[in-house]
Amino acid sequence: MAAIILFRYGDPEVAARVAATTYRLVRDKGVMLGPVKVLHLPDPAETAVEKLGAERAAELLADEAAPPVEEIVEMVLALPPMPTR
């Protein structure tokens, strides 16, 4: 969810980093990406390509580029509040 929201209202590079860590968790833990699979929200990987281009998105989404979960949590918590409707 954080990556999806950040792609819409925040920095797309930060969103891609959050998505990279999320995809690594999905693979490592064998879980599904609920917001995409169940709620049919935009896939962050596809949005990264749209916003950043295929090459930059691939760089940021690569498993070896994914920051540790703790770093991503700190990064997201440090962000300013997102706009409300």
C-alpha positions in Angstrom: 0.0 0.0 0.0 2.8 2.4 0.8 4.4 2.0 -2.6 1.0 2.5 -4.3 0.3 5.7 -2.3 3.8 7.0 -2.8 3.6 6.6 -6.6 0.5 8.7 -6.6 1.4 11.4 -4.0 5.1 11.1 -3.3 8.5 10.5 -4.8 8.4 7.7 -7.4 12.0 6.6 -6.6 11.1 6.2 -2.9 8.0 4.3 -4.0 10.1 2.0 -6.2 12.4 1.3 -3.3 9.5 0.5 -1.0 8.1 -1.8 -3.8 11.4 -3.6 -4.2 11.5 -4.5 -0.5 7.8 -5.5 -0.7 8.5 -7.8 -3.6 11.4 -9.4 -1.8 9.1 -10.0 1.2 6.5 -11.5 -1.0 9.1 -13.9 -2.5 10.9 -14.7 0.8 7.7 -15.3 2.8 5.6 -16.9 0.1 2.7 -14.5 0.5 0.7 -12.6 -2.0 0.6 -8.9 -2.7 -2.9 -8.4 -1.4 -3.6 -4.9 -2.6 -2.7 -5.9 -6.1 -4.1 -9.5 -6.2 -7.3 -9.0 -4.0 -8.2 -5.4 -4.3 -6.9 -5.1 -7.9 -5.0 -1.9 -7.2 -2.2 -0.9 -9.6 0.9 -3.1 -9.6 3.8 -1.0 -8.3 6.2 -2.6 -10.8 4.0 -1.5 -13.7 3.6 2.0 -12.2 7.4 2.2 -11.7 7.9 1.6 -15.4 5.3 4.2 -16.3 6.7 6.8 -14.0 10.5 6.1 -14.2 11.0 4.3 -17.5 11.8 0.6 -17.9 15.6 0.9 -17.2 15.4 3.0 -14.0 12.5 0.9 -12.7 14.5 -2.3 -13.3 17.4 -0.8 -11.4 15.3 0.2 -8.4 13.2 -2.9 -8.3 16.1 -5.3 -8.5 16.3 -7.7 -5.5 19.8 -6.6 -4.8 18.7 -3.0 -4.7 15.9 -3.6 -2.2 16.7 -1.9 1.1 16.2 -3.9 4.3 12.7 -3.9 5.8 13.9 -1.8 8.8 15.3 0.9 6.6 12.1 1.1 4.5 9.9 1.3 7.7 12.1 4.2 8.9 11.9 5.9 5.5 8.2 5.6 5.3 7.6 6.8 8.9 9.9 9.8 8.3 7.8 11.0 5.3 5.5 13.9 5.7 1.8 13.1 5.9 0.1 12.4 2.6 -2.7 14.6 1.4 -6.3 13.8 2.3 -9.3 14.2 0.2 
